[in-house]
Amino acid sequence: MSQKKELINKVDVFKTLDDSVKERLESIMEQRTVHEGEDFAVEGAQAFYFFILISGKIMLSTKEGKAVVFKESGDFIGFELLSSQGIYKTTLKSLSEGQVFFLDRSKFLAMIQEDSLMAESIMTEWESYFLKTAPFIEKPGSTGAESIY
């Protein structure tokens, strides 16, 4: 099993997807090295990617000073799934050297827009993960949030 597929199977948000969808996800993922102290997503900047942690430690922080650290292989860092106009709502900083899969946001959203059942499944799992992982981050409301349908 490829490293991509292995990690996709660990991601709570993707656990209910069938293998054909997981294969499509693999095709839009790119592995990158992140360096200690590197900001690879900055609050207020255009959101181009979601992230799946392979190794290392990533801190997600808000301008209000709230933060959460991701350190488990397979952690999904994609709280901008429905962000207003595709803008990062948080900053991601690497706390150590590590490896991250960058998941192209526009390709991912286009993929789930093709299948409303898949989109519903992902959104249900995402909301649960979101509330469990970072309940302090304000979820986008119906105003200004992009529709995935």
Secondary structure, DSSP 8 states (H G I E B T S, - for coil): --HHHHHHHH-GGGTTS-HHHHHHHHHTEEEEEE-TT-EEE-TTSB--EEEEEEES-EEEE-TTS-EEEE-STT-EE-TTTT-BTTB-SSEEEESSSEEEEEEEHHHHHHHHHT-HHHHHHHHHHHHHHHHHH-TTS----SSSB----
